[in-house]
Amino acid sequence: MQIQLDPNSELQLYKQLANQIIECIAQGELKNGDTLPSVRSMATDLGINVSTVSKSYHELEEKGLIELKPKAKAVIIGGQKRALEETEVEKVENALKPIMAEAFARGLEKEQMTSLFQRILKQWK
């Protein structure tokens, strides 16, 4: 797993880290049962604060993608193919809606959005 954080990005470091771990799960690089490095180890490897990594891990736990075990590493529990509950589907829809609306408002055509969506989907298993 290769993580690259951009300190000059508008996106906070903890969010960048969480997003990249999510992408690793989506791409199949991280699978159900795999473990992430300890918070301290990840912070050292990336040269960032321990609290930043901790915040990322807690966000991933809240999303149901990892399980944090006391005095142990974080375990991937996402990536398993299963039917989502309606509330989970609604949550994804609510997250996508403003992004898609902004793209449309900026002039992206529906066909271009569909093409972009398909291109992104090809990256994941």
C-alpha positions as CSV (number, residue, x, y, z in Angstrom):
1,M,0.0,0.0,0.0
2,Q,1.5,3.3,-1.1
3,I,0.1,6.4,0.5
4,Q,1.1,9.8,-0.8
5,L,-0.2,12.9,1.1
6,D,-0.1,16.4,-0.2
7,P,0.4,19.0,2.6
8,N,-0.5,21.7,0.1
9,S,-3.9,20.2,-0.7
10,E,-7.1,21.9,0.5
11,L,-8.1,18.4,1.8
12,Q,-7.0,17.7,5.3
13,L,-4.3,15.1,5.8
14,Y,-6.5,12.8,7.8
15,K,-9.1,12.9,5.0
16,Q,-6.5,12.3,2.3
17,L,-5.2,9.2,4.3
18,A,-8.7,7.8,4.8
19,N,-9.6,8.3,1.2
20,Q,-6.5,6.5,0.0
21,I,-7.1,3.6,2.3
22,I,-10.7,3.4,1.0
23,E,-9.3,3.4,-2.6
24,C,-6.9,0.5,-1.7
25,I,-9.9,-1.5,-0.4
26,A,-11.9,-0.7,-3.5
27,Q,-9.0,-1.8,-5.8
28,G,-8.6,-5.0,-3.9
29,E,-5.1,-4.1,-2.7
30,L,-6.4,-4.3,0.9
31,K,-8.8,-7.2,1.6
32,N,-11.1,-8.3,4.3
33,G,-8.9,-9.5,7.2
34,D,-5.8,-7.6,6.2
35,T,-4.3,-5.3,8.9
36,L,-3.2,-1.7,8.7
37,P,0.0,-0.6,10.3
38,S,-0.3,0.7,13.9
39,V,-1.2,4.3,14.3
40,R,2.3,5.1,15.5
41,S,3.9,3.2,12.7
42,M,1.8,4.8,10.0
43,A,2.4,8.2,11.4
44,T,6.2,7.6,11.4
45,D,6.2,6.2,7.9
46,L,4.2,9.2,6.6
47,G,5.9,11.8,8.7
48,I,2.7,13.1,10.2
49,N,1.2,13.4,13.7
50,V,-0.2,10.3,15.4
51,S,-3.5,12.1,16.0
52,T,-3.9,12.6,12.3
53,V,-3.6,8.9,11.6
54,S,-5.9,8.1,14.6
55,K,-8.5,10.5,13.2
56,S,-8.3,8.7,9.8
57,Y,-8.7,5.3,11.4
58,H,-11.6,6.3,13.5
59,E,-13.4,7.8,10.4
60,L,-12.8,4.5,8.6
61,E,-14.2,2.6,11.6
62,E,-17.3,4.8,11.6
63,K,-17.8,4.0,7.9
64,G,-17.6,0.3,8.7
65,L,-14.5,-0.3,6.7
66,I,-12.1,-1.2,9.5
67,E,-12.3,-2.6,13.0
68,L,-10.1,-1.1,15.7
69,K,-9.0,-3.5,18.4
70,P,-7.6,-2.3,21.6
71,K,-3.8,-2.7,21.7
72,A,-3.8,-4.3,18.2
73,K,-3.7,-3.1,14.6
74,A,-6.7,-2.0,12.6
75,V,-8.3,-4.8,10.6
76,I,-10.0,-4.3,7.3
77,I,-13.6,-5.4,7.4
78,G,-14.7,-3.6,4.2
79,G,-14.4,-4.8,0.7
80,Q,-16.6,-7.8,1.2
81,K,-19.2,-8.1,-1.5
82,R,-22.6,-7.9,0.2
83,A,-25.9,-6.3,-0.4
84,L,-26.1,-2.9,1.1
85,E,-29.0,-1.9,3.3
86,E,-31.2,0.9,1.9
87,T,-29.9,3.4,4.5
88,E,-26.3,2.7,3.2
89,V,-27.4,3.2,-0.4
90,E,-29.1,6.5,0.6
91,K,-25.9,7.6,2.3
92,V,-23.9,7.0,-0.8
93,E,-26.5,8.7,-3.0
94,N,-26.5,11.7,-0.6
95,A,-22.7,11.9,-0.8
96,L,-22.6,11.7,-4.6
97,K,-25.5,14.1,-5.3
98,P,-23.7,17.4,-4.5
99,I,-20.5,16.3,-6.4
100,M,-22.5,15.4,-9.5
101,A,-24.7,18.5,-9.2
102,E,-21.5,20.7,-9.1
103,A,-20.1,18.9,-12.2
104,F,-23.3,19.4,-14.1
105,A,-23.5,23.0,-13.0
106,R,-20.0,23.6,-14.2
107,G,-21.0,22.3,-17.7
108,L,-20.2,18.6,-17.6
109,E,-22.7,16.8,-19.8
110,K,-24.6,13.8,-18.6
111,E,-22.8,11.6,-21.1
112,Q,-19.4,12.8,-19.9
113,M,-20.4,12.1,-16.3
114,T,-21.5,8.6,-17.2
115,S,-18.2,8.1,-19.0
116,L,-16.2,9.5,-16.1
117,F,-18.1,7.3,-13.7
118,Q,-17.4,4.2,-15.8
119,R,-13.7,5.1,-16.1
120,I,-13.5,5.4,-12.3
121,L,-15.3,2.1,-11.8
122,K,-12.8,0.3,-14.0
123,Q,-10.1,1.0,-11.4
124,W,-11.8,-1.1,-8.8
125,K,-12.6,-4.8,-8.5
